[in-house]
Amino acid sequence: MGVWEHMWVATAEPVRTPLDRFARLCADLLDERVTRPPWVLVTGRLCAAAPISIANQAADAFRDEARTGLLGTTVETHREVMTFRAFGTDAREAAAALAELPADCGDVAVYFPGLDFGNPAIAEAYRDESDPDVAVYSLAEPTTLLDVRDNPDFMGPDGPNFELDPSVTTEHTVRTVFATYAKNGPSRPHGPLRDVLLRHFGDDMLECCDFD
């Protein structure tokens, strides 16, 4: 059946990255073939807990015949309200679209259909993983995301201690987030993805994963 994994990476402090620096992050992800085009820019009230909601709504955006009708429209889901602001393939187009956003646009996300497995370094880093949905978020307000890890005290020398929870969950408050979501997907950033995120988020960045 598989486990749905929500990997997310964020700045250690819950600060909102200015949109010009956010645009450089998106450009590096595309130019260094970490994520693959096309991309969709959405704003509104978004949930960084998993980009699958944007993925479901963005499917039509990648079909040219539907793009014109979707541009500028607002879609409500049970968790989010998203307005489709721009579509494209080029990193410079994404930077230009981000620069044109109004100050009161709310949360911002750039969605990509997946990692670029045509890049040998990405394929090597994630060869055993499924292809995840990918998005980067710049949130208007702090939000809480969960990190779930194995409890190091659960497995003792005499076997498991069933009086303890096998996992430990930690809450983190974040505003600038890179997220993936997939069944049997990535759980930590590796290879070129890690290199780009370290460059933009710093050596103290949060590297976390939650499971469904």
Residue, then its C-alpha position, 0 to 999 in steps of 0.5 A: m500500500g505504501v506510506w504518504e510522506h510529506m517532506w518539508v524544509a524550512t528556515a530555522e526562524p519563522v520569517r517570510t523570505p522577501l519575494d525577490r529572494f523567493a524568486r531566486l530560490c525558484a530560479d535555482l530550482l529550475d535552472e539547476r534542474v532540481t525541479r522540472p517545469p512547468w510551474v504554477l503560481v498561486t496565492g491566497r490562503l494556502c496549506a503548506a502541510a502538503p502540496i497535493s491540493i494545489a496539484n489536484q487543482a493545477a492539473d488543468a493548468f498544464r493543459d494549454e487549452a484550459r490555461t486561459g480560462l483558469l488564469g485569474t480564477t479562485v478555487e476553494t477546497h476544504r482547506e485552501v483558497m487559491t488564486f491562479r496568478a501565472f503559469g510558465t516554464d522559464a525561471r525568469e518568467a516566474a521571477a517576473a510573475l512574483a515581482e508583479l504580485p500585490a502586497d496583499c496577496g496573502d500566501v504565495a506558492v510556486y508549484f512544480p509537477g515533480l523533481d527533475f529525474g532527467n538530472p542524473a544527480i537527482a535520479e541518483a539521490y532519489r532513485d528508490e523514491s516515487d515522483p512527488d508533487v513539489a511546492v515552495y511557499s512564502l506564507a503571510e502568517p506563521t503556521t505549524l508543521l510536524d516532524v515525525r522521527d523514530n524514538p531512539d529509546f523505543m528499541g532497547p538491547d532486549g527488544p522494543n519497549f512497548e511502554l514508549d511511543p515508537s515515534v516522536t513528533t515535534e511541532h515547528t512554526v514556519r513561514t518559508v517552506f519547500a515541500t514534497y508529497a508522495k506515496n513512498g516519497p522523499s523523507r529528507p533533502h539529498g543531492p542537488l536539492r539539499d545544496v540549493l536549500l542550504r544556499h537559501f535557507g542556511d546551515d540551520m535549516l529544518e529538515c523534517c517529514d510527516f507521514d499519512 
